[in-house]
Amino acid sequence: MYTADVIPIVEQSGLSVHQFADDTQIYGSCRLHQSASLCHEFGVCVVSVECWTISNHLQLNADKTEFM
């Protein structure tokens, strides 16, 4: 799978990843008082994944990228 290299990038951020077909879901959990730190980790992770996609001539679909 051409996006398999995304898994170690996400795991280095301390987050978890689930991939199915052309969909990648990055997720994590924390206690309430750690939520700001988790949001920051997500931001850093998304930038890292975006850099990887650009270097591999791919592109994140901004219309389908969401944070819940």
N, C-alpha and C positions, 0 to 999 in steps of 0.2 A: 504494500500500500504506500502510495507516494507521500502521505502525510504522517507516516509512522514516526518520523523524526520529531514530531511535535510532542510526543509523549514525554521524552526526557526533559524537554524544555519546561513543560508544565510541572513535572515532578520536582525539578530543581527549585521551583518557586514554592514548594511545599503544598501544592494543590493537587487535586486529582483530576483525571481526564477520562472521558468516555467517548469513543469514536464509533460511528456507524455510517457506512457508505460515505457520503460527502458531508456529514455533520460531525462536528467536534464540540463536546460540552465540557467546560472546565468548571469544577466546583470545589468548594471547601466549606468548612464549618468552624465555628468558634463560639466562645462564650460572649455574651452581650458586650462586656467591657472591652473585648478585643476586636470589635467590628470595624473600627477605623483602620486598624492594622491589616485586617483581612482585605478590606477595600483597596488599600495601598498595594498589597501583594497581587491582587487581581490586576490592577493597573499595570504594574511592572511586567506581569506575565503576559498580558495582552500585547504590550509593546514588543516583548521578546518574540512572541509568536508572529506578530506582524513583520518584524524584521526578518524572521526566517522565511515567511511567505514571499516577501519581496526578493530576497536573495535567491529564491528558487523559482522566480518568475510566476508566482501565484499572487492572488489578491484576496483579502478578506472581504466578504460581502457586508458592507456597513448597514445595509437595509435589514439584514438578518442577524446582525450582532446585537445582543441585548444583555443587560445585567439585571438580574432579579434578586 
